[in-house]
Amino acid sequence: MKEFLLRHGVPFVSVNVLVDPEARDELAALGVRTVPIVARGSVWANGQVLADVARVAGIAVATPTILPPAELYHRLTLVQTAAQRLFAQVPNDKISRLLPGRPRSYADLTFHIFHIAELFIAQMTMRRPLVEGDYNRVPPAVWSTKGSILAYGRGVQTQMHIWWQESGSSTDFEVPAYVYYGVQTCHEFLERTTWHSGQHVRQLALVLQHLGIEPDRPLGPEVWTDLPMPEKIWDDDAAQF
């Protein structure tokens, strides 16, 4: 969202609700309970939908082209497989270490990558809505080992494969998706699921580099081509490793 505003020359003030208590009061005054958002006066939009960000910021943008569902599924599979491969490299005694500027551990980050895909599959197979707070879930306390997180990831990938083989490839992706952050089609929801988990896989590779470990077959730029990926792997506002 911030990169989008910068590219279009829109001045803004970035506020981190994790460290600024007054910012939470500002959210409450707007009747908002989630981040990221962009606000101009009393008008606001969820920052996860750039078309809505553009509307609030007064930016004229063309309708973006979205990759075909089959290609998005293929890339999501690459992303989920890479997450398993990279997390397997994190030493057991490091999985509870926190990421910079965020109360999220390396294990939580990897769980989140898998969970993003599971939430998409749950909607496509059971019509379970994506509600506010879903993306903030953490692994159960009993999942305290690397093996348990990896087993979860394998399970999610199996669910993805079964869904695609049984119905995904013939799904009408232009029907509405039930998501908390605005009006979206299932096609847009699949695209978001792909790049959202992909961005976190880029961060996981950065974690390994910070630990002095060469990432095993990190995903190349061809995986991100034509996806609305952020240019940066980490936010400048976050503390450095």
C-alpha positions in Angstrom: 0.0 0.0 0.0 2.8 2.5 0.9 4.7 1.6 -2.3 1.6 2.2 -4.3 1.1 5.7 -2.7 4.7 6.6 -3.2 4.7 5.5 -6.9 1.7 7.9 -7.5 3.2 10.8 -5.6 0.7 10.8 -2.8 2.0 12.2 0.5 1.0 10.3 3.6 1.8 9.7 7.2 2.6 6.1 8.2 1.4 5.1 11.6 2.2 1.9 13.4 -0.5 0.9 15.8 1.8 -1.6 17.5 3.8 1.2 19.0 1.5 4.2 19.0 -1.5 3.9 21.4 -3.0 7.1 20.0 -3.2 5.4 16.6 -5.6 2.8 18.1 -7.8 5.6 19.2 -7.8 7.0 15.7 -8.9 3.6 14.4 -11.7 3.4 17.0 -12.9 6.8 16.0 -13.3 5.6 12.4 -15.0 2.4 13.6 -12.2 0.3 12.3 -10.7 -2.7 14.0 -8.2 -3.9 11.4 -5.0 -2.8 9.6 -3.7 -1.9 7.1 -6.0 1.0 6.2 -5.6 4.2 4.3 -7.7 7.2 5.5 -8.4 10.7 4.4 -10.4 12.5 7.0 -13.3 10.2 7.9 -13.1 8.3 4.6 -11.1 5.1 4.7 -10.4 1.9 2.8 -8.8 -1.4 3.6 -5.2 -1.3 2.4 -5.4 -4.9 1.0 -7.4 -3.7 -2.0 -5.4 -1.2 -4.0 -8.4 -0.2 -6.1 -10.0 1.0 -2.9 -6.8 2.7 -1.8 -6.8 4.5 -5.1 -10.3 5.7 -4.6 -9.6 7.2 -1.2 -6.3 8.7 -2.4 -7.8 10.2 -5.6 -5.6 8.1 -7.9 -6.9 7.1 -11.3 -5.8 3.5 -12.1 -6.5 1.0 -14.9 -8.2 -2.3 -14.1 -5.4 -4.7 -13.4 -5.0 -8.0 -15.4 -5.0 -11.1 -13.3 -3.2 -14.3 -14.2 -5.4 -17.2 -15.1 -6.6 -19.4 -12.2 -4.5 -22.4 -13.4 -1.4 -20.3 -13.4 -2.1 -18.9 -10.0 -2.7 -22.4 -8.6 0.6 -23.5 -10.1 2.5 -20.6 -8.5 0.7 -21.1 -5.1 1.9 -24.7 -5.2 5.4 -23.5 -5.8 5.1 -21.0 -2.9 3.7 -23.6 -0.5 6.4 -26.1 -1.4 9.1 -23.5 -1.0 7.8 -22.6 2.5 8.2 -26.3 3.6 11.7 -26.5 2.1 12.9 -23.3 3.6 11.4 -23.7 7.1 13.0 -27.2 7.2 16.4 -25.4 7.2 15.6 -23.2 10.2 17.5 -24.7 13.3 15.2 -26.1 15.9 16.5 -23.8 18.5 15.7 -20.7 16.4 12.1 -21.3 15.4 10.7 -19.3 18.4 12.9 -16.2 17.6 10.8 -13.2 16.8 10.8 -11.3 13.5 12.0 -7.6 13.5 9.3 -5.1 14.6 6.6 -7.7 14.9 5.4 -10.1 17.7 5.6 -13.1 15.3 8.1 -15.9 15.5 9.7 -17.8 12.6 7.4 -20.7 13.4 4.4 -18.3 13.4 5.4 -16.9 10.1 5.6 -20.3 8.5 2.3 -21.4 10.0 0.8 -18.2 8.6 2.1 -19.0 5.1 0.3 -22.4 5.2 -2.8 -21.0 6.9 -3.3 -18.4 4.1 -3.8 -21.2 1.7 -5.9 -23.2 4.0 -8.3 -20.3 4.5 -8.7 -20.0 0.7 -9.4 -23.8 0.4 -11.9 -23.7 3.2 -13.9 -21.0 1.4 -13.8 -22.8 -1.9 -14.8 -26.2 -0.5 -17.0 -25.2 2.4 -17.9 -21.6 1.6 -16.4 -20.6 4.9 -16.1 -16.7 4.9 -12.8 -15.1 5.5 -13.4 -13.0 8.6 -11.5 -10.3 10.4 -8.7 -11.8 12.5 -8.4 -15.0 10.5 -4.9 -14.0 9.2 -3.8 -13.3 12.8 -4.1 -16.8 14.0 -1.1 -18.6 15.5 -0.3 -22.3 15.7 -1.8 -24.2 18.6 0.5 -24.4 21.7 0.9 -28.2 21.1 2.6 -27.5 17.8 5.8 -26.5 19.4 8.1 -28.4 17.0 9.3 -27.8 13.5 7.9 -31.2 12.5 4.4 -30.3 13.5 4.4 -27.1 11.5 5.8 -28.9 8.4 3.2 -31.7 8.8 0.5 -29.0 8.8 2.0 -27.5 5.6 2.0 -30.9 3.9 -1.6 -31.4 4.9 -2.6 -28.0 3.5 -0.9 -28.8 0.2 -2.8 -32.1 0.0 -6.0 -30.2 0.5 -5.1 -27.9 -2.3 -4.2 -30.7 -4.7 -7.5 -32.6 -4.0 -9.6 -29.4 -4.4 -8.0 -28.5 -7.7 -8.3 -32.1 -9.1 -11.9 -32.5 -8.0 -13.4 -29.0 -8.7 -10.9 -26.2 -8.7 -10.0 -26.5 -12.4 -13.7 -26.1 -13.4 -14.7 -23.5 -10.8 -16.3 -20.2 -11.9 -13.8 -17.9 -10.3 -15.8 -14.7 -11.2 -18.4 -15.4 -8.5 -18.0 -13.3 -5.3 -15.6 -14.3 -2.6 -16.7 -13.8 1.0 -13.9 -11.8 2.5 -13.9 -9.1 5.2 -11.8 -6.6 3.3 -14.1 -5.6 0.5 -15.9 -6.8 -2.7 -13.7 -9.4 -4.4 -14.2 -12.3 -6.8 -12.8 -15.8 -6.1 -10.3 -15.0 -8.9 -9.0 -12.0 -6.9 -9.0 -14.0 -3.7 -6.9 -16.7 -5.3 -4.5 -14.0 -6.6 -4.2 -12.4 -3.2 -3.7 -15.9 -1.6 -0.8 -16.5 -4.0 1.1 -13.2 -3.6 0.3 -12.9 0.1 1.9 -16.2 1.0 4.6 -15.6 -1.6 5.7 -12.3 0.1 6.1 -14.2 3.3 8.1 -16.9 1.6 10.5 -14.1 0.5 10.7 -13.1 4.1 11.4 -16.6 5.2 14.4 -16.8 2.8 15.6 -13.5 4.3 15.4 -15.1 7.8 17.7 -17.9 6.6 20.2 -15.5 5.2 20.2 -13.6 8.5 21.0 -16.9 10.3 23.9 -17.4 7.9 22.1 -20.2 6.0 22.0 -20.4 2.2 18.3 -20.8 1.3 17.6 -24.1 -0.5 16.3 -23.2 -4.0 14.7 -19.9 -3.2 12.0 -18.9 -5.6 13.2 -16.8 -8.5 11.7 -13.6 -10.1 9.8 -15.7 -12.6 7.5 -16.9 -9.9 6.5 -13.2 -9.1 6.1 -12.0 -12.7 2.6 -10.4 -13.2 1.7 -10.7 -9.6 1.1 -7.5 -7.6 4.1 -8.1 -5.3 5.6 -5.4 -3.1 9.1 -4.4 -4.3 10.5 -4.7 -0.8 10.8 -7.9 1.1 10.6 -6.0 4.4 9.0 -2.7 5.4 11.4 0.1 6.0 9.4 1.0 9.1 10.3 -2.3 10.7 13.3 -2.7 12.9 16.3 -4.3 11.0 17.5 -7.8 11.7 
